[in-house]
Structure formats: structure tokens, C-alpha cells
Amino acid sequence: MKVKSSIERGAEYLCTKLGEFVTAIEQVAVVKGLAMWEVERQIGAGIRRRLIVSERSLVPRHLAPAMA
């Protein structure tokens, strides 16, 4: 079941749990009315890792504070 979400596939977001920017891949589940998203983060040169996080932990890149 899909939930209407403001998250867009392929867009970059700041994941507040990781403190890093991630790319949204797709919505994979709904837990207690909250959409869960599969996201991908870049660890090193060419190394990527996929995780599942709630949409609540994703902040759009343009709203995220400046990262050094």
C-alpha cells in the first residue's frame, strides 16, 4: 500500500539519522501510517549502501542546513 508522500524518487535528501545526504530509491512499506523509503548513500569511491528509513527522517536538500 502506497501512502501519499512528499518524497520524490531520485531526489537527494539529508537523512537526519545518518547526518549524510542520500538518494531516495522507492517507497517499500508503510508502518503505522508512515511511509518507509529505501535510500542509497555513497560511502566511498563507487561504494554505495542501501538502507530503509522513514520519510520523517528525510529533509529536502534545499531545506537542509549547510554541510561543511
N, C-alpha and C positions, 0 to 999 in steps of 0.2 A: 504494500500500500504506500503510495506516494503522498507526501504532505506538501502543500504549497510552501515554498521556501524562497528566501531572497538570495540564496546561494546559487551561483551560476557555474556550470561545468566549464572547466578550463581556465577559470579566473584565479588570480593569486589572492591569498588571504593570510593574515597574521594569525597563527594558531597560538592562543594565549596559554595553552597548556605546555607547549614546547618553547615558546618565545622565538619561533622561526617562521619564515614565510613558507607556505605550502600551496600546492595547486589542487583545486577540487577536481576529483575524477567523476564520481557519481554518488547519488543517494542510494544507500544499501539497505536501510532499515528505518523503522520508526519505533522508538522506545518511549513509552509514556507520553505520546503525542509530540515528541521531539525528533526531528529528522537526524539520522546518523549518516555522515558522509565519509566516503573513502577519499583520503587525500594522499598526496605524494610529496615528499620533501627530498631535497638534494643533500646528500651527506658529504660527498667528495666529488672528485672528478669522475663523472659518469656513473656514480653510485647513487641509486635512488631507493627510498624506502616508503612503503605504503602503510598507512595507519587508518583506523576508523575513529572519528571524533564526532562529537555532537555539533550541530550547527551553532549552538550558543558559544562555542569556543573559537569561532572563526570571525575575524574582523576584516572588513574590506581593506585592501592595501591603501587606498586614498584616505581612509579614516584612521589608519594605524599611526602611532607616534613615530617620529623619525628614528630609524635604527642606524647605529654607527657602523 
